[in-house]
Amino acid sequence: MSSARRRRRTGAVRYRSSVDGSARKNERLRILLAADTFPPDVNGAANFCERLAVGLVERGHDVHIVAPATGLRKNGTFVEQHGTVTLTVHRLFSLRWPGHWLRFAWPWTARRNTAKILDAFHPDVVHLQSHIVIGRGLARTAIERGIPVIATNHFMPENVLDQAPLPQWIIPLAIRIAWRDAAKTYRLVDRITAPTRRAAEYLEAAVDVHDVLAVSCGIQAGLYTSRDLRPADNHIVFVGRIAAEKQIEVLLRAMTLLDPALRTTLTVVGGGDHMPVIEKLVSELGLGDRVTLTGFSSDEVLRAALTNGTVFAMPSTAELQSIASLEAMASGLPIVAANSMALPHLVDGNGYLFEPGDERDLAEKLTAVLTADDDEYLRMKHRSLEMIAPHDIDRTLSTFEALYRGEPVAAGPEAGR
């Protein structure tokens, strides 16, 4: 067993003593974040990396990003505006994954290209958001240079392979191969995090590592507004990428099973490659006058939809955390979510879990929220607002700052959920 793998199993950190931690508390760090997906991509991993980078810069750190180029001939180093700050983003030549929206850097040059960035930037720490291409090459080069490497796993192979041009019978084998490949990188790094305890356990089992730390991706809860009272209308909201793994079809079929007397409407906020399928199903089910598909929308449109909603539905079975569900909770919405992956840790007295893929069970759980008396509805609403506290982005930023400095970090309150 390699020394790096022993470190992963024992939880030991090979860099920086924690004895002088208090003296380093305000130290400005040079941080290199590596991601295989980054805005303008719209997905949870990309959004988290952007929020992390912006938050770290706002705290005074020097942050650079390595990510795929947004198109052919768009590689190079750029100064980009993200949120309230400007970021230095190194865009590597990339190609689009067949049948998917993801673009990947050219694997055969990723290590050489990231080595040049390391030599120019001299980071104190490298934080991988993906092991697939950029993270794979960068981790090995950073370790050779004695630079500490932290990794956060957002990866579920099903999310990529669902739309890959592969026959269904080979998908299970492809998933096993994908995890074996992930293990080659994750067993090298100093510390691994995942967004929830459930996601951490999932990764530990998939790649045979120990001591994966649960750190919420976090949101800025103050940006979201909760109504004081129950809305007059029955309005369901879904927010997310329009992709096969989100199982929006289950939600649409559940809509047809709701009592017409409830006069329920649905808003689907988001865009993606699966939109034509969803548009066709809306028409086939006769839901055109009850379902609104916003497509890609601004943050203002998203927040307004959540504020004006009655209940949030998340039918996906491939969520390692579900930032959209956290945003709904920060908006004071009861949650109805699939009993799958990390979603159960977000439902604890603030809504209901339903059997994944079962539109009848989903319809029953939505009905339970929509027909609840006002006291019960407001209790669920207030419970969502209570549960969002451990997911505050400031807690997340402080945790990663400690990890970057090699300081001991205990599991947060959200880790046990």
C-alpha positions as semicolon CSV with decimal commas, in nm:
position;residue;x (nm);y (nm);z (nm)
1;M;0,000;0,000;0,000
2;S;0,143;0,340;-0,095
3;S;0,214;0,609;0,168
4;A;-0,053;0,826;0,008
5;R;-0,310;0,551;0,041
6;R;-0,207;0,492;0,404
7;R;-0,271;0,862;0,467
8;R;-0,619;0,826;0,322
9;R;-0,693;0,527;0,543
10;T;-0,558;0,679;0,866
11;G;-0,676;1,034;0,810
12;A;-0,323;1,168;0,860
13;V;-0,224;1,480;0,671
14;R;0,124;1,498;0,520
15;Y;0,151;1,875;0,515
16;R;0,165;2,160;0,763
17;S;0,161;2,111;1,137
18;S;-0,153;2,228;1,317
19;V;0,056;2,355;1,611
20;D;0,085;2,704;1,462
21;G;-0,273;2,707;1,330
22;S;-0,377;3,018;1,524
23;A;-0,087;3,213;1,374
24;R;-0,200;3,116;1,024
25;K;-0,568;3,197;1,078
26;N;-0,560;3,511;0,866
27;E;-0,296;3,391;0,621
28;R;-0,374;3,469;0,257
29;L;-0,373;3,146;0,061
30;R;-0,302;3,078;-0,304
31;I;-0,566;2,823;-0,406
32;L;-0,598;2,639;-0,737
33;L;-0,944;2,493;-0,799
34;A;-0,964;2,227;-1,072
35;A;-1,296;2,138;-1,235
36;D;-1,417;1,942;-1,536
37;T;-1,730;2,160;-1,540
38;F;-1,749;2,530;-1,458
39;P;-1,979;2,821;-1,557
40;P;-2,116;2,890;-1,808
41;D;-2,203;2,521;-1,751
42;V;-2,517;2,495;-1,539
43;N;-2,505;2,208;-1,289
44;G;-2,445;2,152;-0,920
45;A;-2,072;2,086;-0,940
46;A;-2,006;2,391;-1,160
47;N;-2,221;2,616;-0,941
48;F;-2,051;2,496;-0,624
49;C;-1,703;2,555;-0,764
50;E;-1,802;2,908;-0,864
51;R;-1,958;2,987;-0,523
52;L;-1,652;2,846;-0,346
53;A;-1,414;3,051;-0,560
54;V;-1,613;3,372;-0,516
55;G;-1,643;3,322;-0,141
56;L;-1,272;3,254;-0,101
57;V;-1,177;3,563;-0,301
58;E;-1,417;3,771;-0,090
59;R;-1,226;3,643;0,215
60;G;-0,901;3,773;0,070
61;H;-0,750;3,463;-0,089
62;D;-0,586;3,442;-0,432
63;V;-0,788;3,188;-0,632
64;H;-0,729;3,053;-0,983
65;I;-0,950;2,803;-1,169
66;V;-0,853;2,533;-1,419
67;A;-1,149;2,426;-1,634
68;P;-1,233;2,314;-1,989
69;A;-1,262;2,574;-2,261
70;T;-1,617;2,669;-2,354
71;G;-1,562;2,585;-2,719
72;L;-1,302;2,520;-2,984
73;R;-1,039;2,795;-3,004
74;K;-1,152;2,937;-2,667
75;N;-0,863;2,802;-2,463
76;G;-0,620;3,022;-2,275
77;T;-0,606;3,224;-1,953
78;F;-0,887;3,471;-1,897
79;V;-0,999;3,719;-1,633
80;E;-1,371;3,649;-1,589
81;Q;-1,643;3,814;-1,385
82;H;-1,817;3,572;-1,150
83;G;-2,061;3,712;-0,898
84;T;-1,902;4,002;-0,714
85;V;-1,541;3,922;-0,809
86;T;-1,308;3,865;-1,101
87;L;-1,139;3,526;-1,128
88;T;-0,838;3,408;-1,323
89;V;-0,963;3,107;-1,520
90;H;-0,727;2,883;-1,715
91;R;-0,937;2,725;-1,994
92;L;-0,791;2,410;-2,148
93;F;-0,867;2,290;-2,500
94;S;-1,179;2,071;-2,477
95;L;-1,416;1,854;-2,678
96;R;-1,782;1,782;-2,616
97;W;-1,878;1,440;-2,477
98;P;-2,090;1,264;-2,745
99;G;-2,461;1,304;-2,675
100;H;-2,402;1,519;-2,366
101;W;-2,356;1,887;-2,282
102;L;-2,028;1,825;-2,092
103;R;-1,698;1,927;-2,246
104;F;-1,374;1,758;-2,140
105;A;-1,018;1,880;-2,167
106;W;-0,795;1,680;-2,398
107;P;-0,671;1,395;-2,171
108;W;-0,332;1,352;-2,339
109;T;-0,228;1,713;-2,276
110;A;-0,404;1,786;-1,944
111;R;-0,105;1,698;-1,726
112;R;0,141;1,898;-1,933
113;N;-0,091;2,200;-1,943
114;T;-0,170;2,194;-1,572
115;A;0,201;2,159;-1,488
116;K;0,261;2,494;-1,657
117;I;-0,013;2,652;-1,446
118;L;0,135;2,510;-1,124
119;D;0,478;2,642;-1,215
120;A;0,341;2,990;-1,286
121;F;0,095;3,022;-0,997
122;H;0,273;2,830;-0,717
123;P;-0,044;2,745;-0,520
124;D;-0,042;2,657;-0,151
125;V;-0,308;2,395;-0,215
126;V;-0,492;2,230;-0,503
127;H;-0,863;2,152;-0,463
128;L;-1,006;1,907;-0,717
129;Q;-1,376;1,921;-0,804
130;S;-1,346;1,624;-1,040
131;H;-1,104;1,338;-1,099
132;I;-1,198;1,267;-1,460
133;V;-0,946;1,459;-1,674
134;I;-0,811;1,781;-1,528
135;G;-0,808;1,654;-1,171
136;R;-0,635;1,331;-1,270
137;G;-0,336;1,505;-1,427
138;L;-0,318;1,794;-1,183
139;A;-0,328;1,573;-0,871
140;R;-0,025;1,372;-0,980
141;T;0,178;1,675;-1,081
142;A;0,092;1,865;-0,760
143;I;0,189;1,569;-0,544
144;E;0,524;1,542;-0,725
145;R;0,584;1,908;-0,633
146;G;0,486;1,856;-0,268
147;I;0,166;2,061;-0,298
148;P;-0,123;1,937;-0,080
149;V;-0,429;1,814;-0,268
150;I;-0,788;1,817;-0,145
151;A;-1,065;1,654;-0,350
152;T;-1,442;1,699;-0,342
153;N;-1,650;1,433;-0,514
154;H;-1,957;1,544;-0,711
155;F;-1,935;1,245;-0,945
156;M;-2,196;0,980;-1,007
157;P;-2,117;0,782;-1,323
158;E;-2,488;0,739;-1,396
159;N;-2,515;1,114;-1,459
160;V;-2,267;1,094;-1,746
161;L;-2,338;0,745;-1,881
162;D;-2,716;0,791;-1,898
163;Q;-2,674;0,993;-2,215
164;A;-2,366;0,819;-2,350
165;P;-2,403;0,627;-2,679
166;L;-2,373;0,289;-2,504
167;P;-2,610;-0,010;-2,503
168;Q;-2,796;-0,050;-2,172
169;W;-2,647;-0,391;-2,100
170;I;-2,298;-0,249;-2,077
171;I;-2,384;0,041;-1,840
172;P;-2,325;-0,158;-1,513
173;L;-1,981;-0,264;-1,636
174;A;-1,904;0,093;-1,741
175;I;-2,001;0,217;-1,393
176;R;-1,762;-0,030;-1,228
177;I;-1,482;0,075;-1,462
178;A;-1,555;0,443;-1,392
179;W;-1,524;0,392;-1,016
180;R;-1,202;0,191;-1,051
181;D;-1,063;0,482;-1,250
182;A;-1,178;0,732;-0,984
183;A;-1,005;0,531;-0,713
184;K;-0,667;0,579;-0,883
185;T;-0,688;0,953;-0,816
186;Y;-0,882;0,964;-0,488
187;R;-0,636;0,727;-0,316
188;L;-0,354;0,972;-0,385
189;V;-0,496;1,288;-0,227
190;D;-0,461;1,419;0,128
191;R;-0,828;1,462;0,212
192;I;-1,159;1,388;0,038
193;T;-1,492;1,558;0,100
194;A;-1,845;1,493;-0,023
195;P;-2,153;1,715;0,015
196;T;-2,339;1,489;0,263
197;R;-2,273;1,194;0,492
198;R;-2,473;0,973;0,255
199;A;-2,259;1,086;-0,038
200;A;-1,944;1,027;0,167
201;E;-2,049;0,671;0,251
202;Y;-2,137;0,612;-0,114
203;L;-1,788;0,721;-0,221
204;E;-1,614;0,522;0,053
205;A;-1,787;0,204;-0,065
206;A;-1,734;0,277;-0,436
207;V;-1,359;0,344;-0,428
208;D;-1,249;0,178;-0,101
209;V;-1,131;0,486;0,090
210;H;-1,196;0,587;0,449
211;D;-1,259;0,910;0,640
212;V;-1,438;1,101;0,364
213;L;-1,555;1,424;0,529
214;A;-1,910;1,547;0,475
215;V;-1,906;1,920;0,395
216;S;-2,223;2,079;0,262
217;C;-2,186;2,267;-0,066
218;G;-2,369;2,547;0,113
219;I;-2,588;2,829;-0,008
220;Q;-2,627;3,195;0,080
221;A;-2,961;3,154;0,252
222;G;-3,013;3,529;0,289
223;L;-3,066;3,560;-0,087
224;Y;-3,392;3,363;-0,066
225;T;-3,726;3,494;0,058
226;S;-3,995;3,302;0,243
227;R;-4,360;3,408;0,252
228;D;-4,499;3,461;0,601
229;L;-4,827;3,290;0,515
230;R;-4,943;3,002;0,303
231;P;-4,992;3,085;-0,067
232;A;-5,351;3,103;-0,186
233;D;-5,282;2,872;-0,483
234;N;-5,150;2,517;-0,500
235;H;-4,827;2,557;-0,692
236;I;-4,554;2,291;-0,725
237;V;-4,199;2,396;-0,817
238;F;-3,907;2,198;-0,958
239;V;-3,564;2,356;-1,013
240;G;-3,277;2,185;-1,189
241;R;-3,114;2,074;-1,508
242;I;-3,357;1,915;-1,754
243;A;-3,176;1,582;-1,776
244;A;-3,282;1,218;-1,781
245;E;-3,156;1,141;-1,430
246;K;-3,381;1,413;-1,282
247;Q;-3,685;1,195;-1,367
248;I;-3,912;1,492;-1,436
249;E;-4,139;1,252;-1,628
250;V;-4,239;1,099;-1,293
251;L;-4,343;1,440;-1,166
252;L;-4,545;1,514;-1,479
253;R;-4,730;1,183;-1,454
254;A;-4,799;1,252;-1,086
255;M;-4,960;1,581;-1,190
256;T;-5,224;1,384;-1,385
257;L;-5,313;1,188;-1,068
258;L;-5,382;1,492;-0,847
259;D;-5,743;1,578;-0,763
260;P;-5,857;1,838;-1,021
261;A;-6,035;2,022;-0,738
262;L;-5,692;2,120;-0,603
263;R;-5,630;2,324;-0,922
264;T;-5,257;2,248;-0,899
265;T;-4,999;2,402;-1,130
266;L;-4,631;2,321;-1,182
267;T;-4,335;2,538;-1,277
268;V;-4,018;2,366;-1,401
269;V;-3,724;2,607;-1,375
270;G;-3,420;2,507;-1,579
271;G;-3,300;2,402;-1,920
272;G;-3,107;2,115;-2,071
273;D;-3,075;1,860;-2,345
274;H;-3,376;1,661;-2,221
275;M;-3,616;1,953;-2,274
276;P;-3,766;1,823;-2,605
277;V;-3,866;1,499;-2,428
278;I;-4,031;1,693;-2,146
279;E;-4,211;1,930;-2,382
280;K;-4,349;1,635;-2,577
281;L;-4,471;1,460;-2,262
282;V;-4,641;1,775;-2,133
283;S;-4,836;1,787;-2,458
284;E;-4,918;1,415;-2,459
285;L;-5,048;1,430;-2,101
286;G;-5,263;1,734;-2,172
287;L;-5,082;1,946;-1,914
288;G;-5,013;2,246;-2,133
289;D;-5,237;2,478;-1,929
290;R;-5,100;2,358;-1,593
291;V;-4,725;2,328;-1,651
292;T;-4,482;2,613;-1,718
293;L;-4,134;2,531;-1,855
294;T;-3,915;2,837;-1,805
295;G;-3,598;2,707;-1,972
296;F;-3,266;2,853;-1,857
297;S;-3,358;3,139;-1,624
298;S;-3,197;3,415;-1,421
299;D;-3,143;3,386;-1,048
300;E;-3,422;3,637;-1,000
301;V;-3,672;3,418;-1,186
302;L;-3,559;3,111;-0,992
303;R;-3,593;3,283;-0,653
304;A;-3,933;3,429;-0,740
305;A;-4,061;3,085;-0,841
306;L;-3,949;2,940;-0,508
307;T;-4,090;3,227;-0,304
308;N;-4,428;3,196;-0,476
309;G;-4,442;2,816;-0,462
310;T;-4,646;2,598;-0,228
311;V;-4,429;2,285;-0,231
312;F;-4,099;2,180;-0,389
313;A;-4,071;1,844;-0,568
314;M;-3,743;1,665;-0,641
315;P;-3,795;1,331;-0,820
316;S;-3,427;1,275;-0,906
317;T;-3,254;0,955;-0,797
318;A;-2,897;1,079;-0,852
319;E;-2,845;1,363;-0,604
320;L;-2,530;1,380;-0,391
321;Q;-2,683;1,680;-0,214
322;S;-2,935;1,879;-0,425
323;I;-2,859;2,249;-0,407
324;A;-3,202;2,318;-0,559
325;S;-3,368;2,149;-0,261
326;L;-3,157;2,360;-0,023
327;E;-3,268;2,673;-0,209
328;A;-3,629;2,562;-0,173
329;M;-3,583;2,506;0,200
330;A;-3,425;2,853;0,235
331;S;-3,742;2,983;0,064
332;G;-3,957;2,814;0,328
333;L;-4,104;2,542;0,108
334;P;-4,205;2,195;0,226
335;I;-4,013;1,929;0,035
336;V;-4,136;1,613;-0,140
337;A;-3,835;1,415;-0,260
338;A;-3,740;1,071;-0,385
339;N;-3,615;0,837;-0,116
340;S;-3,282;0,799;-0,292
341;M;-2,915;0,887;-0,245
342;A;-2,867;1,204;-0,035
343;L;-3,222;1,342;-0,057
344;P;-3,350;1,171;0,262
345;H;-3,118;1,385;0,476
346;L;-3,310;1,694;0,359
347;V;-3,651;1,563;0,465
348;D;-3,706;1,552;0,840
349;G;-4,045;1,683;0,942
350;N;-4,049;1,937;0,659
351;G;-4,223;1,719;0,400
352;Y;-4,228;1,365;0,268
353;L;-4,018;1,107;0,087
354;F;-4,172;0,899;-0,192
355;E;-4,074;0,573;-0,355
356;P;-3,837;0,658;-0,644
357;G;-4,000;0,634;-0,985
358;D;-4,350;0,583;-0,837
359;E;-4,577;0,859;-0,966
360;R;-4,871;0,739;-0,755
361;D;-4,671;0,763;-0,435
362;L;-4,541;1,103;-0,543
363;A;-4,897;1,221;-0,609
364;E;-5,005;1,097;-0,265
365;K;-4,721;1,279;-0,089
366;L;-4,784;1,601;-0,284
367;T;-5,151;1,575;-0,193
368;A;-5,059;1,536;0,174
369;V;-4,879;1,872;0,163
370;L;-5,139;2,049;-0,050
371;T;-5,431;1,937;0,169
372;A;-5,258;1,985;0,506
373;D;-5,432;2,229;0,739
374;D;-5,268;2,568;0,781
375;D;-5,101;2,483;1,113
376;E;-4,940;2,167;0,972
377;Y;-4,838;2,343;0,651
378;L;-4,672;2,629;0,841
379;R;-4,499;2,379;1,070
380;M;-4,339;2,210;0,767
381;K;-4,248;2,549;0,625
382;H;-4,075;2,662;0,945
383;R;-3,897;2,328;0,975
384;S;-3,740;2,380;0,630
385;L;-3,612;2,719;0,743
386;E;-3,467;2,566;1,062
387;M;-3,289;2,290;0,872
388;I;-3,107;2,523;0,635
389;A;-2,876;2,668;0,906
390;P;-2,600;2,400;0,884
391;H;-2,580;2,458;0,508
392;D;-2,478;2,823;0,528
393;I;-2,201;2,898;0,279
394;D;-1,990;3,074;0,545
395;R;-1,965;2,748;0,741
396;T;-1,857;2,571;0,420
397;L;-1,591;2,832;0,342
398;S;-1,448;2,815;0,694
399;T;-1,428;2,437;0,676
400;F;-1,237;2,442;0,349
401;E;-1,002;2,715;0,473
402;A;-0,914;2,487;0,766
403;L;-0,860;2,191;0,532
404;Y;-0,636;2,399;0,307
405;R;-0,422;2,490;0,608
406;G;-0,395;2,128;0,722
407;E;-0,592;2,193;1,040
408;P;-0,809;1,921;1,196
409;V;-1,172;1,945;1,091
410;A;-1,461;1,775;1,267
411;A;-1,778;1,661;1,092
412;G;-2,041;1,934;1,090
413;P;-2,404;1,899;1,206
414;E;-2,516;1,814;0,854
415;A;-2,276;1,522;0,827
416;G;-2,491;1,282;1,022
417;R;-2,800;1,338;0,811
